[in-house]
Amino acid sequence: MSFHQPYSGDILHLNVGGKRFSTSRQTLNLIPDTFFTALLSGRISSLRDEKGAIFIDRDPNIFSVILNYLRTREIELNGVDIRTLRHEAEYYNIAPLVKRLMLCEDLTQSTCGDVLFYGSLPPPYIPNQDSGNGSLPFVENDGCAPKQARDNGLGDNTENSPNGGSAQNQANANQAVTSGYVQNRPQGHSRNSSLELRLGLSTNYSRSSQDLRGLTSRGHSRAASLDLRHARNSSADLNKLIRNDVGLVFGMSNLRNISGSIFLCILQGNFLLTDSSWADPLRVQIIKAHHNWIVVAYAHFVVCYRLKDSSGWQQVFTSPYIESCIERIAINAKMGSTETSKMVAISYGCQVRLWGISDTGSRTNIGTFNLHVRVEYLFFIGSQLVALSPSGKLGVWHAMTQHWQTQDVMPIASFDTAGSILLLGCNNGCIYYIDMQKFPLRMKDNDLLVTELYRDPNNDTVTAISVYLTPKTNLCGNWIEIAYGTTSGAVRVIVQHPETVGHGPQLFQTFTVHQSKVIKVTLSEKYLVSVCSEYNHVRSWRVTRFRGMLSTQPGSTPEASFKIVALEAVESTISHSAANDCGPFGEQDDEQVFIQKVVPDADQLFVRLASNGKRVCVIKAVDGSTVSAFCVHECEGSSRMGSRPRRFIFTGHSNGSIQMWDLTTALDLSYKTDVDKTNGGPSPEELLRMLDQCDISNSLCSTPCMSPSPSLAAAARLKSSNVAFLNQLRQDSDRSSSST
């Protein structure tokens, strides 16, 4: 370690960000093991200005508060943001001040959450995998099982094991000491990543000055805030760091070519870390729900939970270890009174695997099916499992016939379901429908009954579709209203009322307000909502109904225009779109909401009304972990008298936990408050804080800086189009400020 010339003299002159300060050596040395003690002893280098003052490239206003604290041991917070002050105190490594500021922040935050926090589920144990000949499994980038792993016997041998959710299986997981997984997980919320959970690292750090010094025992760190902040991101950040560092040397384009030979083997966790093929085994990938059940997909296994009246949420099923990364999941919690009354399906690449699950968690292996192309959508319609691919491949499994059938249709751009009907919006401008109740009747000729329902007047691709069945549909079965969007930005509404039977749906109304492709559209009892691809720009209209049917008097009236901005990472996972869909969510006869996740590694979500964009609430992870997936679902009420269904937001996190939020209470509270919520999205201050977690430079090279931001070390790089959008916002803001 190289030492620099120590500073002599009792009076020292400092130049902090261009502002001069004078203080004594005794003041700066008052607290040991700080930036100042290291500076004055010559352990770290510094610069001097033209007058010989020590130059420190930091904020002078915040430094004056810190200097006064060193002089008087009192904190003056007038006009100073606590978070900003703590960041500077961490940089200067002033442990007593950091402790006090952390305590001030913790007074307003609790790991027990606020009134909307309903509960949490701890990370599950990773199921045992068949070790075969001892080789470690790996996953190819195409999402299909690699041949080498299949030959080594690491594929689906665990499929034959009894009851994936049994107590014996859990006991085996508890005894997996040699695999490096944690035997005894700490109770309560964990602030650490899933990597620490797997490696068994101690998490019982206190916030004493001794601990702060221990974190920097290898010498003074100018990135102290990186060491002291809570570990919010998952162990995938380690992958980002390695990929970024190697990319600086070889370039990102060359990195992909050599990534097959660059890897890191962590023996304690028994997994391989490669460029983009590695997935954090405990990071929540997708969450789906049906009735009082939820299914959570991790990289290589799924877990099911059920809600009971008296005991709450309980884990009832854990799947075998799946070698390939799981990309899509589906659940049906009401299959009838059979032994396997629940169905859980997963897909990876072109493969679809289906299990039947009993109420006690016992598993029946239904089968593994092949769509022959990558599965993009996986869902249930009644007892039928449906797999779709945009290329035009359709796969259906029927519970009564136990038959899997695939069929080629037109390339699919969108779909929606209503009752037993599946509607397909295709690239040729047509809307097709399949009545799943008639599915078994066509088995003799092995062909699905696909019927053309409507063709767009301009033959534009139908990129979004929504069907609304009026209450009378149960009687006549043909009272249907469909809203759809196209690549040109048009939103059309077609209707088929009882008086138009035999003539097909009729064009009711057309809106041409969008200049980009429509990616979402929802028609409900009171509103028509459409979203285009221009940063999720939303337009909404209030619809008029007469006797339940859409009416032209006075017709649809514009309601709101706003954006649900969700910035995307350059290298997002295949399951990202399914796990972070912004909505809208909710029944068509109830209030619908958007869920806005602004940045890829956000720990908070903005809940906004779909009708006008106003903010309902902000939910923030109680343990500060990254929200990696979310789902909105209404659970049935209990059997107790007076119980009503409740809507929940389920959030999956980078550390493997599940957190639950009471959306019903949030909506009730928002109706009672009179606070102006014109802008329901993040405020400029909130947006800037979240952007601190992202690299928006689009540069592959690091920028030399005297005091670089440590948060950029593991930041998610945003897409170039997202950065262009942020630059446009900044230019508009500059023009508006200059005009005033």
Secondary structure, 3 states (H helix, E strand, C coil): CCCCCCCCCCEEEEEECCEEEEEEHHHHCCCCCCHHHHHHCCCCCCEECCCCCEEECCCHHHHHHHHHHHHHCCCCCCCCCHHHHHHHHHHCCCHHHHHHHHHHHHHCCCCCCCCCEEEEECCCCCCCCCCCCCCCCCCCCCCCCCHHHHHCCCCCHHHHCCCCCCHHHHHHHHCCCCCCCCCCCCCCCCCCCHHHHHHCCCCCCCCCHHHHHHHCCCCCCCCHHHHHCCCCCCCHHHHHHHHHHHHHHHCHHHHHHHHHHCCEEECCCCEEECCCCCCCCCCCCEEEEECCEEEEECCCCEEEEEEECCCEEEEEEECCCCCCCCCEEEEECCCCCCCCCEEEEEEECCEEEEEEECCCCCEEEEEEEECCCCCCEEEEECCEEEEECCCCEEEEEECCCCEEEEEECCCEEEEEEECCEEEEEECCCEEEEEEHHHHHHHHHHCCCCCEEEEECCCCCCEEEEEEEECCCHHHHCCCEEEEEEECCCCEEEEEECHHHCCCCCEEEEEECCCCCCEEEEEECCCEEEEEECCCCEEEEEECCEECCEECCCCCCEEEEEEECCCCCECCCCCCHHHHCCCCCECCCCCCCEEEECCCCCCCEEEEEECCCCCEEEEEECCCCCCEEEEEEEEECCCCCCCCCCEEEEEEEECCCCEEEEEHHHHHHHHHHCCCCCCCCCCCHHHHHHHHCCEECCCCCCCCCCCCCCHHHHHCEEECHHHHHHHHHHHHHHHHHHHHC
